[in-house]
Amino acid sequence: MNRLRKCLWGLLLSLTAAQPRPDARGYIVQVGDPCPDVTLQLLDGNILRTKELRGQVVLLQFTASWCSVCRKEMPHLEREIWQPYRDKGLVMVGVDRDEPADTVAAFAREMGITYPLALDPGAEIFSRFAALESGVTRNVLIDRDGKIVCLTRLFDPDEFARLVRKVDELLQE
């Protein structure tokens, strides 16, 4: 029995060590990291895979209908990023954390956003970018090479302005 405990303890320690430690903002990915390969199921039924989006500039926005800061940020994302850049090569997807499709569709209508939203049951996609216990209202900007180039958290006007400039810069290249 003692040997079994040691074996289980060793396994637990190795699994814990393999888990990336989140930074102060809850991210487990960093600028310069390759974007994790995830599959996004959009509300309209289409499927996007991040690995297949290489060659394009991609913005993933993690959100949820219950998030008041998300509601504050989303009109800015629509007006200052999606509308000006959608026809210039930007792929933008809001990834809604762990809500059913009908709730997400109603949320999009209520917010008046036109960029696509993806479902994230169980926050599986979210957990590839940030610790599960950390909150939404975060953006992950990915360059044409599939590298993360900007991470935002909460809605800070200065940080958001830097995000907009970075999107513009990437689409000019």
Secondary structure, DSSP 4 states (H G I P E B T S, - for coil): -HHHHHHHHHHHHHHHHHSPPP-TTSBSS-TTSBPP--EEEETTS-EEEGGGGTTSEEEEEEE-TT-HHHHHHHHHIIIIIIHHHGGGTEEEEEEEET--HHHHHHHHHHHT--S-EEEEGGGTTGGGTB-TTS-S-EEEEE-TTSBEEEEEES--HHHHHHHHHHHHHHHH-
